[in-house]
Amino acid sequence: MGQVFVGPRATLGVVLDFIEKLRSNPNQLVILGDGLQKKSYLYIDDCVNAILTACEKSNRQVEIFNVGSEDWVNVSRIAEIVVEEMSLKNVKFRFTGEVDEGRGWKGDVKKMLLDISRLKALGWKPKYKSEEAVRIATKHTLEIER
């Protein structure tokens, strides 16, 4: 699994999944795994800027870069952010914890953070940290759906 991108027009992913689940039941959120899975999240604008930087500043005809954020956020915190942005209160989190060492599903990555040093050497760095990216994506998704 590679970098996790978030943005207002996403058609799948944890933010959209949590929003849909909470709309269905605003009192309880079922979270796959143990909630401790840590992943870096990159807002889509940062992704686009990374690609443009790589295209403009790379001297090679073909070069491979990791595109990602410099930190990570766990799934439980993402759930808290979505609950906050939806202005919900007293939501109970229920963790499934069913799969191998707290993963959310077979093949889920427990911890993921990419080395972005090559892209940073070209002068790029993400504008948003993972938590900020998730919050902005949640706000924008909720605004679009209104």
DSSP file (Angstrom, degrees, kcal/mol; ACC not computed):
  #  RESIDUE AA STRUCTURE BP1 BP2  ACC     N-H-->O    O-->H-N    N-H-->O    O-->H-N    TCO  KAPPA ALPHA  PHI   PSI    X-CA   Y-CA   Z-CA
    1    1 A M              0   0    0      0, 0.0     3,-0.1     0, 0.0     2,-0.1   0.000 360.0 360.0 360.0 137.3    0.0    0.0    0.0
    2    2 A G        -     0   0    0      1,-0.3    66,-0.0   110,-0.0    64,-0.0  -0.068 360.0 -34.8 -97.4-159.4    1.3    3.4   -0.9
    3    3 A Q        -     0   0    0     64,-0.2     2,-0.6     1,-0.1    -1,-0.3  -0.211  57.0-126.3 -58.9 147.9    0.5    6.9    0.4
    4    4 A V  E     -a   41   0A   0     36,-1.2    38,-2.7    -3,-0.1     2,-0.4  -0.899  25.0-161.3-101.9 117.8   -3.0    7.7    1.4
    5    5 A F  E     -a   42   0A   0     -2,-0.6     2,-0.4    36,-0.2    38,-0.2  -0.776   5.7-168.1 -98.6 142.2   -4.4   10.8   -0.3
    6    6 A V  E     +a   43   0A   0     36,-2.3    38,-2.3    -2,-0.4     7,-0.1  -0.966  18.2 140.3-129.8 148.1   -7.4   12.7    1.0
    7    7 A G    >   -     0   0    0     -2,-0.4     3,-1.3    36,-0.2   130,-0.1  -0.976  59.1 -87.3-173.8 171.7   -9.5   15.3   -0.5
    8    8 A P  T 3  S+     0   0    0      0, 0.0   136,-0.1     0, 0.0    -1,-0.0   0.680 118.4  47.2 -69.2 -19.6  -13.1   16.6   -0.9
    9    9 A R  T 3  S+     0   0    0    135,-0.0   128,-0.0     2,-0.0    -3,-0.0   0.165  76.7 139.4-109.8  19.0  -14.0   14.5   -4.0
   10   10 A A    <   -     0   0    0     -3,-1.3     3,-0.1     1,-0.1    -4,-0.0  -0.322  38.5-161.3 -61.4 143.8  -12.8   11.2   -2.8
   11   11 A T  S    S+     0   0    0      1,-0.2     2,-0.3     5,-0.0    -1,-0.1   0.444  73.4  14.9-106.9  -4.0  -15.1    8.3   -3.6
   12   12 A L  S    S+     0   0    0      4,-0.0     2,-0.2     5,-0.0    -1,-0.2  -0.968  77.6  91.7-157.1 168.7  -13.6    5.9   -1.0
   13   13 A G  S  > S-     0   0    0     -2,-0.3     4,-2.6     1,-0.1     5,-0.2  -0.550  79.9 -64.4 124.5 170.4  -11.4    5.9    2.0
   14   14 A V  H  > S+     0   0    0      1,-0.2     4,-2.7     2,-0.2     5,-0.2   0.857 125.0  53.1 -62.9 -40.0  -11.5    6.2    5.8
   15   15 A V  H  > S+     0   0    0      2,-0.2     4,-2.4     1,-0.2    -1,-0.2   0.964 114.6  40.7 -61.8 -51.9  -12.9    9.8    5.9
   16   16 A L  H  > S+     0   0    0      1,-0.2     4,-2.6     2,-0.2     5,-0.2   0.897 114.5  53.8 -63.3 -40.6  -15.8    9.0    3.6
   17   17 A D  H  X S+     0   0    0     -4,-2.6     4,-2.4     1,-0.2    -1,-0.2   0.928 110.8  45.6 -59.3 -47.0  -16.4    5.6    5.3
   18   18 A F  H  X S+     0   0    0     -4,-2.7     4,-2.6     2,-0.2     5,-0.2   0.904 111.8  51.8 -66.3 -40.7  -16.6    7.2    8.7
   19   19 A I  H  X S+     0   0    0     -4,-2.4     4,-2.0    -5,-0.2    -2,-0.2   0.946 112.3  46.0 -60.0 -48.2  -18.9   10.0    7.5
   20   20 A E  H  X S+     0   0    0     -4,-2.6     4,-1.6     1,-0.2    -2,-0.2   0.910 113.5  48.8 -62.7 -43.0  -21.3    7.5    5.9
   21   21 A K  H  X S+     0   0    0     -4,-2.4     4,-2.4    -5,-0.2    -1,-0.2   0.909 112.3  48.5 -62.9 -42.2  -21.3    5.3    9.0
   22   22 A L  H  < S+     0   0    0     -4,-2.6    -1,-0.2     1,-0.2    -2,-0.2   0.814 108.4  53.4 -71.8 -29.4  -22.0    8.2   11.3
   23   23 A R  H  < S+     0   0    0     -4,-2.0    -1,-0.2    -5,-0.2    -2,-0.2   0.857 112.0  46.5 -68.2 -33.8  -24.8    9.4    9.2
   24   24 A S  H  < S+     0   0    0     -4,-1.6    -2,-0.2     1,-0.3    -1,-0.2   0.879 136.2   8.5 -74.3 -39.7  -26.3    6.0    9.4
   25   25 A N    ><  -     0   0    0     -4,-2.4     3,-0.9     3,-0.1    -1,-0.3  -0.770  63.2-176.3-144.7  95.1  -25.8    5.8   13.2
   26   26 A P  T 3  S+     0   0    0      0, 0.0    63,-0.1     0, 0.0    -4,-0.1   0.455  82.0  60.2 -73.8   1.2  -24.6    9.0   14.9
   27   27 A N  T 3  S+     0   0    0      1,-0.2    65,-2.8    64,-0.1     2,-0.3   0.675 110.1  28.9 -99.6 -20.7  -24.3    7.2   18.3
   28   28 A Q  E <   -b   92   0B   0     -3,-0.9     2,-0.5    63,-0.2    -1,-0.2  -1.000  57.6-160.5-145.6 139.8  -21.8    4.5   17.4
   29   29 A L  E     -b   93   0B   0     63,-2.8    65,-2.8    -2,-0.3     2,-0.6  -0.975  13.5-148.3-121.9 119.1  -18.9    4.2   14.9
   30   30 A V  E     -b   94   0B   0     -2,-0.5     2,-0.5    63,-0.2    65,-0.2  -0.761  17.6-165.4 -85.1 123.3  -17.6    0.8   14.0
   31   31 A I  E     -b   95   0B   0     63,-3.1    65,-2.5    -2,-0.6    66,-0.4  -0.948  18.8-125.1-115.9 123.5  -13.8    1.0   13.3
   32   32 A L  S >  S-     0   0    0     -2,-0.5     3,-0.5    63,-0.2    72,-0.2  -0.449  76.7  -0.5 -68.0 135.7  -12.0   -1.8   11.6
   33   33 A G  T 3  S-     0   0    0     71,-0.4    64,-2.0    70,-0.3    63,-0.3  -0.479 112.8 -51.2  85.6-157.5   -9.0   -3.1   13.5
   34   34 A D  T 3   -     0   0    0     68,-2.3    -1,-0.2    62,-0.2    69,-0.1   0.421  68.1-116.6-100.2   0.5   -7.8   -1.8   16.8
   35   35 A G  S <  S+     0   0    0     -3,-0.5    41,-2.4    67,-0.4    42,-0.3   0.391  94.6  98.7  82.4  -4.2   -7.7    1.9   15.8
   36   36 A L        +     0   0    0     66,-0.2     2,-0.1    39,-0.2    67,-0.1   0.415  43.4 126.0 -97.0   1.5   -4.0    2.1   16.4
   37   37 A Q        -     0   0    0     65,-0.3    38,-1.6    74,-0.1     2,-0.5  -0.419  50.4-150.9 -59.5 130.7   -3.1    1.6   12.7
   38   38 A K  E     +Cd  74 111C   0     72,-2.8    74,-1.8    36,-0.2     2,-0.3  -0.922  24.0 161.8-113.0 128.8   -0.8    4.6   11.8
   39   39 A K  E     -Cd  73 112C   0     34,-1.9    34,-2.5    -2,-0.5     2,-0.4  -0.985  36.9-119.3-142.4 152.1   -0.7    6.0    8.3
   40   40 A S        -     0   0    0     72,-0.9   -36,-1.2    -2,-0.3     2,-0.4  -0.764  28.1-158.1 -90.4 139.4    0.5    9.2    6.7
   41   41 A Y  E     -a    4   0A   0     -2,-0.4     2,-0.5    30,-0.2    92,-0.2  -0.961   3.1-161.4-121.2 135.4   -2.2   11.2    4.9
   42   42 A L  E     -a    5   0A   0    -38,-2.7   -36,-2.3    -2,-0.4     2,-0.1  -0.966  20.2-126.0-120.5 125.9   -1.5   13.7    2.2
   43   43 A Y  E >>  -a    6   0A   0     -2,-0.5     4,-1.6   -38,-0.2     3,-0.9  -0.452  28.1-117.9 -68.0 143.7   -4.0   16.3    1.1
   44   44 A I  H 3> S+     0   0    0    -38,-2.3     4,-2.4     1,-0.3     5,-0.2   0.807 112.4  58.9 -58.2 -34.5   -4.6   16.2   -2.6
   45   45 A D  H 3> S+     0   0    0      1,-0.2     4,-2.3     2,-0.2    -1,-0.3   0.899 105.5  50.2 -61.4 -39.7   -3.3   19.7   -3.2
   46   46 A D  H <> S+     0   0    0     -3,-0.9     4,-2.1     2,-0.2    -1,-0.2   0.880 108.8  52.8 -64.1 -38.0    0.1   18.6   -1.7
   47   47 A C  H  X S+     0   0    0     -4,-1.6     4,-2.2     2,-0.2    -2,-0.2   0.936 109.6  47.3 -62.3 -47.2    0.1   15.6   -4.0
   48   48 A V  H  X S+     0   0    0     -4,-2.4     4,-2.4     1,-0.2    -2,-0.2   0.919 112.3  50.0 -61.6 -44.3   -0.5   17.8   -7.1
   49   49 A N  H  X S+     0   0    0     -4,-2.3     4,-2.4     1,-0.2    -1,-0.2   0.860 108.6  53.2 -63.9 -35.4    2.3   20.2   -6.0
   50   50 A A  H  X S+     0   0    0     -4,-2.1     4,-2.5     2,-0.2    -1,-0.2   0.924 109.9  47.4 -64.3 -44.4    4.7   17.3   -5.4
   51   51 A I  H  X S+     0   0    0     -4,-2.2     4,-2.4     2,-0.2    -2,-0.2   0.920 112.7  48.7 -63.7 -44.6    4.1   16.0   -9.0
   52   52 A L  H  X S+     0   0    0     -4,-2.4     4,-2.4     2,-0.2     5,-0.2   0.909 111.6  49.9 -62.6 -42.4    4.5   19.4  -10.5
   53   53 A T  H  X S+     0   0    0     -4,-2.4     4,-2.7     2,-0.2     5,-0.3   0.931 111.2  48.6 -61.1 -46.2    7.8   19.9   -8.5
   54   54 A A  H  X S+     0   0    0     -4,-2.5     4,-1.6     1,-0.2    -2,-0.2   0.905 113.5  47.1 -61.5 -42.0    9.1   16.6   -9.6
   55   55 A C  H  < S+     0   0    0     -4,-2.4    -1,-0.2     1,-0.2    -2,-0.2   0.895 118.5  40.7 -66.4 -40.1    8.3   17.3  -13.3
   56   56 A E  H  < S+     0   0    0     -4,-2.4    -2,-0.2    -5,-0.2    -1,-0.2   0.839 125.0  31.6 -78.7 -34.3    9.8   20.8  -13.2
   57   57 A K  H  < S+     0   0    0     -4,-2.7     2,-0.3    -5,-0.2    -3,-0.2   0.575  87.9 102.6-109.3 -10.3   12.9   20.1  -11.2
   58   58 A S     <  -     0   0    0     -4,-1.6     5,-0.0    -5,-0.3    -4,-0.0  -0.561  51.3-160.1 -75.6 138.0   14.0   16.6  -11.9
   59   59 A N        +     0   0    0     -2,-0.3     2,-0.2     3,-0.0    -1,-0.1   0.509  64.7  85.4 -94.0  -6.6   17.0   16.4  -14.3
   60   60 A R  S    S-     0   0    0      1,-0.1     3,-0.2     0, 0.0    -2,-0.1  -0.636  76.3-132.4 -98.4 154.0   16.3   12.7  -15.3
   61   61 A Q  S    S+     0   0    0      1,-0.3     2,-0.4    -2,-0.2    -1,-0.1   0.890 100.9  22.3 -68.5 -39.0   14.0   11.4  -18.0
   62   62 A V  S    S+     0   0    0      2,-0.0     2,-0.3    -3,-0.0    -1,-0.3  -0.995  74.9 158.3-130.9 126.3   12.7    8.9  -15.6
   63   63 A E        -     0   0    0     -2,-0.4     2,-0.5    -3,-0.2    -5,-0.1  -0.993  27.7-141.5-147.7 141.6   12.8    9.2  -11.8
   64   64 A I        -     0   0    0     -2,-0.3     2,-0.4     2,-0.0    -2,-0.0  -0.890  21.0-179.8-109.9 132.1   10.8    7.7   -9.1
   65   65 A F        -     0   0    0     -2,-0.5     2,-0.5    53,-0.1    51,-0.1  -0.959  28.0-128.1-127.4 145.0    9.8    9.6   -6.0
   66   66 A N        -     0   0    0     -2,-0.4     2,-0.5    49,-0.4    53,-0.3  -0.804  25.2-156.8 -83.0 133.3    7.8    8.7   -2.9
   67   67 A V        +     0   0    0     -2,-0.5     2,-0.3    52,-0.1   -64,-0.2  -0.966  38.7 110.7-113.6 120.8    5.1   11.3   -2.4
   68   68 A G        -     0   0    0     -2,-0.5     2,-0.2    48,-0.1   -27,-0.1  -0.960  60.9 -82.0-168.2-177.4    3.9   11.5    1.2
   69   69 A S        -     0   0    0     -2,-0.3    45,-0.2     2,-0.2    47,-0.1  -0.454  34.3-120.6 -96.1 175.0    3.6   13.5    4.4
   70   70 A E  S    S+     0   0    0     -2,-0.2     2,-0.2    43,-0.1    59,-0.1   0.380  89.2  29.2 -98.8   3.3    6.2   13.7    7.1
   71   71 A D  S    S-     0   0    0    -30,-0.1     2,-0.3     2,-0.0    -2,-0.2  -0.792  70.1-129.9-145.3-174.6    4.1   12.3    9.9
   72   72 A W        -     0   0    0     -2,-0.2     2,-0.3   -32,-0.2   -32,-0.3  -0.938   4.8-152.8-142.0 167.1    1.2    9.9   10.6
   73   73 A V  E     -C   39   0C   0    -34,-2.5   -34,-1.9    -2,-0.3     2,-0.2  -0.989  23.3-121.0-138.4 144.6   -2.1    9.8   12.4
   74   74 A N  E  >  -C   38   0C   0     -2,-0.3     4,-1.8   -36,-0.2     3,-0.5  -0.512  24.9-112.9 -90.0 162.0   -3.8    6.8   13.8
   75   75 A V  H  > S+     0   0    0    -38,-1.6     4,-2.3     1,-0.3   -39,-0.2   0.830 114.4  58.4 -62.0 -35.8   -7.3    5.7   12.9
   76   76 A S  H  > S+     0   0    0    -41,-2.4     4,-2.0     1,-0.2    -1,-0.3   0.905 106.5  48.7 -61.3 -40.4   -8.8    6.5   16.3
   77   77 A R  H  > S+     0   0    0     -3,-0.5     4,-2.4   -42,-0.3    -2,-0.2   0.882 108.0  54.2 -67.8 -37.4   -7.7   10.1   15.9
   78   78 A I  H  X S+     0   0    0     -4,-1.8     4,-2.5     1,-0.2    -2,-0.2   0.921 107.6  51.2 -60.1 -43.0   -9.2   10.2   12.4
   79   79 A A  H  X S+     0   0    0     -4,-2.3     4,-2.4     1,-0.2    -2,-0.2   0.914 109.3  50.2 -59.7 -43.4  -12.5    9.0   13.9
   80   80 A E  H  X S+     0   0    0     -4,-2.0     4,-2.6     2,-0.2    -1,-0.2   0.907 109.9  50.6 -61.8 -42.2  -12.3   11.8   16.5
   81   81 A I  H  X S+     0   0    0     -4,-2.4     4,-2.7     2,-0.2    -2,-0.2   0.927 110.9  47.9 -62.6 -45.6  -11.7   14.4   13.8
   82   82 A V  H  X S+     0   0    0     -4,-2.5     4,-1.7     2,-0.2    -1,-0.2   0.918 112.2  49.6 -63.1 -43.0  -14.7   13.2   11.8
   83   83 A V  H  <>S+     0   0    0     -4,-2.4     5,-2.2    -5,-0.2     4,-0.3   0.927 112.2  48.5 -60.1 -45.4  -16.9   13.2   14.9
   84   84 A E  H ><5S+     0   0    0     -4,-2.6     3,-1.4     1,-0.2    -2,-0.2   0.931 111.5  48.6 -60.6 -46.8  -15.7   16.8   15.8
   85   85 A E  H 3<5S+     0   0    0     -4,-2.7    -1,-0.2     1,-0.3    -2,-0.2   0.764 110.7  50.8 -68.9 -24.9  -16.3   18.1   12.2
   86   86 A M  T 3<5S-     0   0    0     -4,-1.7    -1,-0.3    -5,-0.2    -2,-0.2   0.444 109.9-126.7 -88.1  -0.3  -19.8   16.6   12.1
   87   87 A S  T < 5 +     0   0    0     -3,-1.4     2,-0.2    -4,-0.3    -3,-0.2   0.855  54.7 155.4  57.2  39.8  -20.5   18.2   15.5
   88   88 A L      < -     0   0    0     -5,-2.2     2,-0.3    -6,-0.1    -1,-0.2  -0.652  27.7-153.6 -94.6 154.3  -21.6   14.9   17.1
   89   89 A K        +     0   0    0     -2,-0.2    -5,-0.0     1,-0.1     0, 0.0  -0.933  64.8  10.2-127.4 150.6  -21.4   14.2   20.8
   90   90 A N  S    S+     0   0    0     -2,-0.3     2,-0.4     1,-0.2    -1,-0.1   0.815  73.2 169.7  56.2  38.4  -21.1   11.0   22.9
   91   91 A V        -     0   0    0     -3,-0.1     2,-0.4   -63,-0.1   -63,-0.2  -0.685  25.8-141.7 -80.9 129.3  -20.2    8.8   19.9
   92   92 A K  E     -b   28   0B   0    -65,-2.8   -63,-2.8    -2,-0.4     2,-0.5  -0.782   8.5-142.7 -92.3 133.2  -19.1    5.4   21.1
   93   93 A F  E     -b   29   0B   0     -2,-0.4     2,-0.5   -65,-0.2   -63,-0.2  -0.828  12.7-167.1 -95.0 130.7  -16.3    3.8   19.1
   94   94 A R  E     -b   30   0B   0    -65,-2.8   -63,-3.1    -2,-0.5     2,-0.4  -0.971   8.0-155.3-119.7 117.8  -16.4    0.0   18.6
   95   95 A F  E     -b   31   0B   0     -2,-0.5   -63,-0.2   -65,-0.2   -61,-0.1  -0.758  10.0-158.0 -94.9 133.3  -13.3   -1.6   17.3
   96   96 A T        +     0   0    0    -65,-2.5   -62,-0.2    -2,-0.4   -64,-0.2   0.884  15.8 180.0 -76.6 -38.2  -13.5   -4.9   15.4
   97   97 A G        +     0   0    0    -64,-2.0     5,-0.3   -66,-0.4     6,-0.1   0.714  33.0 134.5  48.5  25.7   -9.8   -5.8   16.1
   98   98 A E        +     0   0    0      6,-0.2     2,-0.3     4,-0.1    -1,-0.1   0.745  43.8  69.5 -80.5 -25.3  -10.5   -9.0   14.1
   99   99 A V  B >> S-E  103   0D   0      4,-1.0     4,-1.2     1,-0.2     3,-1.2  -0.762 100.9 -52.1-110.4 142.8   -7.4   -9.3   11.9
  100  100 A D  G >4 S-     0   0    0     -2,-0.3     3,-1.3     1,-0.3    -1,-0.2   0.434 117.9 -16.4   0.5 102.6   -3.8  -10.0   12.5
  101  101 A E  G 34 S-     0   0    0      1,-0.3    -1,-0.3    -3,-0.1   -67,-0.1   0.781 128.6 -50.9  57.8  34.8   -2.3   -7.8   15.2
  102  102 A G  G <4 S+     0   0    0     -3,-1.2   -68,-2.3    -5,-0.3   -67,-0.4   0.543  91.1 152.7  86.3   7.8   -5.2   -5.2   15.1
  103  103 A R  B <<  -E   99   0D   0     -3,-1.3    -4,-1.0    -4,-1.2   -70,-0.3  -0.314  49.7-127.5 -66.6 156.7   -5.2   -4.6   11.4
  104  104 A G  S    S-     0   0    0    -72,-0.2   -71,-0.4     1,-0.2     2,-0.3   0.793  81.9 -10.6 -77.5 -28.9   -8.5   -3.5    9.9
  105  105 A W  S >  S-     0   0    0    -73,-0.1     3,-2.5    -5,-0.1     2,-0.2  -0.966  92.7 -66.6-161.1 164.5   -8.6   -6.2    7.2
  106  106 A K  T 3  S+     0   0    0     -2,-0.3     3,-0.1     1,-0.3    -7,-0.0  -0.446 125.6  20.7 -60.8 124.0   -6.4   -8.8    5.6
  107  107 A G  T 3  S+     0   0    0      1,-0.3    -1,-0.3    -2,-0.2     2,-0.0   0.298  89.7 140.0  95.6  -8.0   -3.7   -6.9    3.8
  108  108 A D    <   -     0   0    0     -3,-2.5     2,-0.5     1,-0.1    -1,-0.3  -0.364  53.7-123.7 -64.9 148.2   -4.1   -3.7    5.8
  109  109 A V        -     0   0    0      1,-0.1     3,-0.1    -3,-0.1    -5,-0.1  -0.847  13.5-158.2 -97.0 126.8   -0.9   -2.0    6.7
  110  110 A K  S    S+     0   0    0     -2,-0.5   -72,-2.8     1,-0.3     2,-0.4   0.900  80.3  12.7 -72.1 -41.5   -0.4   -1.4   10.5
  111  111 A K  E     +d   38   0C   0    -74,-0.2     2,-0.4   -37,-0.0    -1,-0.3  -0.999  68.7 174.9-139.0 134.7    2.1    1.4   10.1
  112  112 A M  E     +d   39   0C   0    -74,-1.8   -72,-0.9    -2,-0.4     2,-0.3  -0.950  12.2 149.3-146.9 122.7    3.0    3.4    7.0
  113  113 A L        -     0   0    0     -2,-0.4     2,-0.2   -74,-0.2   -41,-0.1  -0.903  31.2-143.2-151.0 120.6    5.3    6.3    6.5
  114  114 A L        -     0   0    0     -2,-0.3     2,-0.8   -45,-0.2   -46,-0.1  -0.510  18.6-117.0 -87.7 152.0    7.2    6.9    3.3
  115  115 A D        +     0   0    0     -2,-0.2   -49,-0.4     1,-0.1     3,-0.3  -0.796  35.6 172.7 -84.7 111.0   10.7    8.4    2.9
  116  116 A I     >  +     0   0    0     -2,-0.8     4,-2.3     1,-0.2     3,-0.3   0.133  39.2 116.0-106.6  19.0   10.2   11.6    1.0
  117  117 A S  H  > S+     0   0    0      1,-0.2     4,-1.8     2,-0.2    -1,-0.2   0.836  71.9  55.6 -61.5 -35.5   13.8   12.9    1.2
  118  118 A R  H  4 S+     0   0    0     -3,-0.3     4,-0.5     2,-0.2    -1,-0.2   0.907 111.5  43.5 -65.3 -41.0   14.4   12.7   -2.5
  119  119 A L  H >4>S+     0   0    0     -3,-0.3     5,-1.5   -53,-0.3     3,-1.1   0.879 111.5  54.0 -71.1 -37.9   11.4   14.9   -3.3
  120  120 A K  H ><5S+     0   0    0     -4,-2.3     3,-1.9     1,-0.3    -2,-0.2   0.834  98.5  64.3 -64.3 -31.3   12.3   17.3   -0.5
  121  121 A A  T 3<5S+     0   0    0     -4,-1.8    -1,-0.3     1,-0.3    -2,-0.2   0.735  97.1  57.5 -64.0 -21.4   15.8   17.7   -2.0
  122  122 A L  T < 5S-     0   0    0     -3,-1.1    -1,-0.3    -4,-0.5    -2,-0.2   0.461 129.9 -97.0 -85.7  -2.1   14.1   19.2   -5.0
  123  123 A G  T < 5S+     0   0    0     -3,-1.9     2,-0.3     1,-0.3    -3,-0.2   0.452  83.8 126.0 103.4   1.4   12.5   21.9   -2.7
  124  124 A W      < +     0   0    0     -5,-1.5    -1,-0.3   -74,-0.1    -2,-0.1  -0.693  23.7 160.7 -93.4 145.5    9.1   20.3   -2.1
  125  125 A K        -     0   0    0     -2,-0.3   -56,-0.1   -79,-0.0     2,-0.0  -0.953  45.2 -93.8-152.6 151.3    7.5   19.6    1.2
  126  126 A P        -     0   0    0      0, 0.0   -56,-0.1     0, 0.0   -57,-0.0  -0.355  21.5-149.1 -66.6 142.9    3.9   19.0    2.2
  127  127 A K  S    S+     0   0    0    -84,-0.1     2,-0.4     1,-0.1   -58,-0.0   0.840  80.4  49.6 -75.8 -35.6    2.0   22.0    3.3
  128  128 A Y  S    S-     0   0    0    -85,-0.1   -85,-0.2     4,-0.0     2,-0.1  -0.837  76.0-132.6-112.9 142.9   -0.3   20.0    5.7
  129  129 A K     >  -     0   0    0     -2,-0.4     4,-2.7   -60,-0.1     5,-0.2  -0.411  41.9 -97.4 -77.4 166.3    0.5   17.4    8.3
  130  130 A S  H  > S+     0   0    0      1,-0.2     4,-2.4     2,-0.2     5,-0.2   0.904 123.9  49.1 -55.9 -47.0   -1.6   14.2    8.3
  131  131 A E  H  > S+     0   0    0      1,-0.2     4,-2.3     2,-0.2    -1,-0.2   0.909 112.5  48.1 -62.5 -42.0   -4.0   15.4   10.9
  132  132 A E  H  > S+     0   0    0      2,-0.2     4,-2.9     1,-0.2     5,-0.3   0.910 110.1  52.7 -63.5 -42.2   -4.6   18.7    9.1
  133  133 A A  H  X S+     0   0    0     -4,-2.7     4,-2.4   -92,-0.2    -2,-0.2   0.914 110.7  47.1 -60.3 -43.8   -5.1   16.9    5.8
  134  134 A V  H  X S+     0   0    0     -4,-2.4     4,-2.3    -5,-0.2    -1,-0.2   0.916 113.1  48.7 -64.5 -43.4   -7.7   14.7    7.3
  135  135 A R  H  X S+     0   0    0     -4,-2.3     4,-2.7     2,-0.2    -2,-0.2   0.936 113.3  45.9 -63.9 -46.6   -9.5   17.6    9.0
  136  136 A I  H  X S+     0   0    0     -4,-2.9     4,-2.7     1,-0.2     5,-0.2   0.924 113.3  49.9 -62.8 -44.2   -9.6   19.7    5.8
  137  137 A A  H  X S+     0   0    0     -4,-2.4     4,-2.4    -5,-0.3    -1,-0.2   0.894 111.4  49.4 -61.8 -39.5  -10.7   16.8    3.7
  138  138 A T  H  X S+     0   0    0     -4,-2.3     4,-2.5     2,-0.2    -2,-0.2   0.945 111.8  47.9 -64.6 -48.2  -13.5   16.1    6.2
  139  139 A K  H  X S+     0   0    0     -4,-2.7     4,-2.2     1,-0.2    -2,-0.2   0.937 114.8  45.4 -57.1 -48.6  -14.7   19.7    6.2
  140  140 A H  H  X S+     0   0    0     -4,-2.7     4,-2.3     1,-0.2    -1,-0.2   0.880 111.4  52.0 -67.0 -37.8  -14.7   19.9    2.4
  141  141 A T  H  X S+     0   0    0     -4,-2.4     4,-1.8    -5,-0.2    -1,-0.2   0.925 111.1  47.7 -62.7 -44.3  -16.4   16.6    2.0
  142  142 A L  H  X S+     0   0    0     -4,-2.5     4,-0.6     1,-0.2    -2,-0.2   0.875 111.4  51.2 -64.6 -37.6  -19.2   17.7    4.4
  143  143 A E  H >< S+     0   0    0     -4,-2.2     3,-0.8    -5,-0.2    -2,-0.2   0.904 109.8  49.3 -65.8 -41.4  -19.5   21.0    2.6
  144  144 A I  H 3< S+     0   0    0     -4,-2.3    -1,-0.2     1,-0.2    -2,-0.2   0.872 109.7  52.0 -65.1 -37.2  -19.9   19.3   -0.8
  145  145 A E  H 3<        0   0    0     -4,-1.8    -1,-0.2     1,-0.2    -2,-0.2   0.556 360.0 360.0 -80.6  -6.8  -22.5   16.9    0.5
  146  146 A R    <<        0   0    0     -3,-0.8    -1,-0.2    -4,-0.6    -2,-0.1   0.493 360.0 360.0 -76.6 360.0  -24.7   19.6    2.0
